[in-house]
């Protein structure tokens, strides 16, 4: 089973666990399957499996630039965004 297939299966089991219309027996089965295939954190594993390959570099840079101007971002967060932009070779505004 590929990493992507495994993650899709994990998503299905997670959906079963949160669905109010599913019986307790089905939820127990879904939890057992999650435990068997390795946990219940598909999002984290998906990012690890894909890496940066699926992220559009232009959109990432745009998000970092937006973070530098956002009033809800801390100064350390703005500095972190500036450092990441510098690492990417994006000129400062």
C-alpha positions as CSV (number, residue, x, y, z in Angstrom):
1,X,0.0,0.0,0.0
2,X,1.5,3.4,-1.0
3,X,1.8,6.2,1.5
4,X,-1.0,8.1,-0.2
5,X,-3.3,5.1,-0.2
6,X,-2.6,4.5,3.5
7,X,-3.3,8.1,4.3
8,X,-6.6,8.0,2.4
9,X,-7.6,4.9,4.4
10,X,-6.7,6.7,7.6
11,X,-8.9,9.7,6.6
12,X,-11.8,7.3,6.0
13,X,-11.4,5.7,9.4
14,X,-11.1,9.1,11.1
15,X,-14.3,10.2,9.3
16,X,-16.0,7.1,10.7
17,X,-14.9,8.0,14.2
18,X,-16.4,11.4,14.0
19,X,-19.7,10.5,12.2
20,X,-22.7,10.5,14.6
21,X,-24.6,8.1,12.5
22,X,-22.1,5.3,12.8
23,X,-22.5,2.6,15.4
24,X,-20.2,2.1,18.3
25,X,-19.1,-1.2,16.8
26,X,-18.1,0.4,13.6
27,X,-16.2,3.1,15.5
28,X,-14.4,0.5,17.5
29,X,-13.5,-1.3,14.2
30,X,-12.3,1.9,12.7
31,X,-10.1,2.7,15.7
32,X,-8.6,-0.8,15.6
33,X,-7.8,-0.3,11.9
34,X,-6.2,3.0,12.6
35,X,-4.1,1.5,15.3
36,X,-3.1,-1.3,13.0
37,X,-2.0,0.9,10.1
38,X,0.0,3.3,12.3
39,X,-2.0,6.0,14.1
40,X,-4.4,8.7,13.5
41,X,-2.4,11.7,12.1
42,X,-2.9,11.6,8.3
43,X,-2.3,15.3,7.8
44,X,1.1,15.3,9.3
45,X,2.1,12.1,7.5
46,X,0.8,13.5,4.2
47,X,3.0,16.6,4.5
48,X,6.0,14.4,5.4
49,X,5.3,12.1,2.4
50,X,4.9,15.0,0.0
51,X,7.4,17.4,1.3
52,X,7.4,20.8,-0.5
53,X,6.7,19.2,-3.8
54,X,3.0,19.9,-3.8
55,X,3.3,23.5,-2.5
56,X,3.4,26.3,-5.1
57,X,6.5,28.3,-4.3
58,X,4.9,31.6,-5.4
59,X,2.0,31.0,-3.0
60,X,4.3,30.2,-0.1
61,X,6.3,33.4,-0.7
62,X,3.0,35.4,-0.9
63,X,1.9,33.9,2.4
64,X,5.2,34.8,4.0
65,X,5.0,38.3,2.7
66,X,1.4,38.6,4.0
67,X,2.6,37.4,7.4
68,X,5.1,40.2,7.6
69,X,2.3,42.8,7.3
70,X,-0.4,41.1,9.4
71,X,-1.4,42.8,12.7
72,X,-2.1,39.5,14.4
73,X,1.4,38.1,13.8
74,X,3.9,38.5,16.6
75,X,7.2,40.3,15.9
76,X,9.1,37.0,16.2
77,X,6.7,35.5,13.7
78,X,7.3,38.4,11.3
79,X,11.0,38.0,11.7
80,X,10.7,34.2,11.1
81,X,8.8,35.0,7.8
82,X,11.4,37.5,6.8
83,X,14.2,34.9,7.4
84,X,12.3,32.2,5.3
85,X,11.8,34.7,2.5
86,X,15.5,35.5,2.6
87,X,16.4,31.8,2.4
88,X,14.1,31.5,-0.6
89,X,16.0,34.4,-2.3
90,X,13.0,36.6,-2.4
91,X,14.0,40.3,-2.3
92,X,12.8,42.5,0.5
93,X,10.1,45.1,-0.2
